[in-house]
Amino acid sequence: MTEPSGQHGLLVRSRSEVGALEALYRELAPEVFLWFRARVSDREVARDLLAETFAQVICSVDRYRGHDDVAAVGWVWGIARNLLRRYYRKQKVEERARQRLGIVHAAAPETPEEAGRVGADVGAQLHAALDELPAGTRESVWLRVVDELSYEEIASRQGCSRSAARKRVSRGMRTLAVALEGTR
């Protein structure tokens, strides 16, 4: 039986050959990077997404079941699309959290020292406000905002109803918004 060739062959061989993965990366990475770069405003984010794409290729190559170059390339691009979708979803969640907390985007600090001071002040206030929340509420807010879990998942983890999880998050976000009122 002959060794598979092309991108499919590289993907199959990358299960055991580092060189095959490197060759696949050299073939596909430039185009994938340009695709990310056209969809995100920050060059570093595009680089991070590219790196995460190939990290996931490495970690999940044993699940690849394609039989030709089209399938191999499609599989890699599918990973890239899913990562971009997650990135956009995370951005939306973060923006909604900022809006709920009443945090507006301020003008960029003039110096790195100013940025560090402002960030430390807000961070300290946020941590203090989080510490004041009841444990269940604090955990609910964390699971929703940081871990991006649905209310159903939060309810399951906390052993409560979906509406109770939603109320905890809502109460917690309101309390945090009041506590951070002076940071706007």
N, C-alpha and C positions, 0 to 999 in steps of 0.2 A: 504494500500500500504506500502511495506517495504522500510526502509531507504536504499539508495544505499551504497554499501560497497567498500572496497579497495581504491585505489587512486582516482577512479572516485567519490566515495562517499565522500572522504575527500575534493575533489575539489568542488563538489556541496555544501557540508555543509559549506565550507569556506566562502561562500557568507554571512553567518550569524553567524558562530562560529569561533572565533579566534583559539580555540583549534584545530579545524580541519586543519586550515592552518599550525599551528605549527607542527602537526603530518605529514602533507604532506611534509613540509620542512625537517623534520628529516629523512623521507624516501628517498627523492630524492636529497637533497642538496649534500651529500658526493660524489655521482657519478657525478653530474653535475659539481661540483668543480674540480674533477679530470680530467674531460673532458676539461674544460677550461684551467686547469693548463698544460695539454699536448699540448695546442695550442697557449699559450702565454708565453713569457719568464719571465714575472714579476708576482710573487705570488700575489702582491697587486692588479694588474689588474685582475687576475683571481677571487679574492675575490670581487672586485667591480662588475665584470660581473655577478657573482653569486647573489650578493645583488640586482642588477638591474633586473635580471631575476625574482626573487620572488616579487620585487616591481611591476613589470609589471603583474605578476600573480594576485596580489592583486587588481591592478587598472582595470584589464580587465576580471576578473573572471565572470562577468555577461554576457560576450560574449561567454563563453565556451558552446558548444552545443553537446559535446560528450555523449556517452551512456555506455561506459565501461572503464575498467582500461587502455586498450591499447590506447584509444582515449585521456584519461586524461594525461597519461605519454607523449604521442606524442605531445600534446598541449603544455605542459611545455617545452619539448625539442625543439619544434618549436620556442618558444620565445627565448630560449638560442641560437639556431643557428642564428636567426635574429640579436641578439645582437652582436654575434661574427662577423658576416658579416659586421655590421655597424662599429664595432671597426676596422676591417681590412681596410674598406673603408676610415675611418677617418685617419688612419695611412698613407695610400697612399696619401691622400690629403695634410696632413701635410708635408710629405716628398717632394712631388712635389712643395709645397710652399717654403720649405727651399731651394730646388734646384733652383727654379726661382729667389729667393732672393740672391742666392749665399752663403747661410749660410751653412758652413760645420760643422759636428760634431767635436768639439774640444775635446782634452783630458779632462778628468774629473778634475775639480778643486781639489786642494789638501785639502782645508779647507772649512768649511761652509761659513766662512766670504768671502773667495775668490769667491765662487759660487754666493753668494749674490751680491757682487760688480760687477762681470762680467754680471750677469743677469740684474742688475739694469742699467748698462751702455747700454747694447744692447736694453733693454726695453725702456729706455729714448730716445735713438736714433730712435727707431722704432716709438714711439709715436710722436716724433717731425716730422719725415718724413711723417707720416700719416696725421698730422695736416696741412702740407703744400699742400697736395693733394686737388684738387677741390672737393667740397662736393659730387657730383655725382660719381666721380672716387673713392673717399674714401669709399662711401657706396657700390659701386660695388665690390671693393676688399674685403671688410668686408663680404658681402653676399656670395662671392665665397669661400673665404679661411676659414672663421670662421663658417658661417652658412651652408657651403657646398651646396649651391644652384646651380642648373644648369644655364646655360646662358639664357635658356628660362624663368626660374623662375625670374631671375634677371631682364630681359627685361620687364616681366609682372609687377613686382613691381615698376620699374622705369619709365614705360610708354615709352619705347624705343624699337628699334629693337634688335634682337638677336645679330646681328653683332656689333651694337653700344655697347651693354653690354660687348661683348667679347673684343672690342677695349679699353673700359674703364678699364677693369681688366688688360689687357696686359700693357697698358700705366702705370697704377698705380704700377704694379709689377716691371716694369722696373725702375720707379722712386725710388721705395723703395730699389731695389737692388743697385742702384747707391749710394743712401744715406747711405746704410749699408756697403758699400765697405770696410771701415776701420775696420769692426768688424771681418773680416775673419782672 
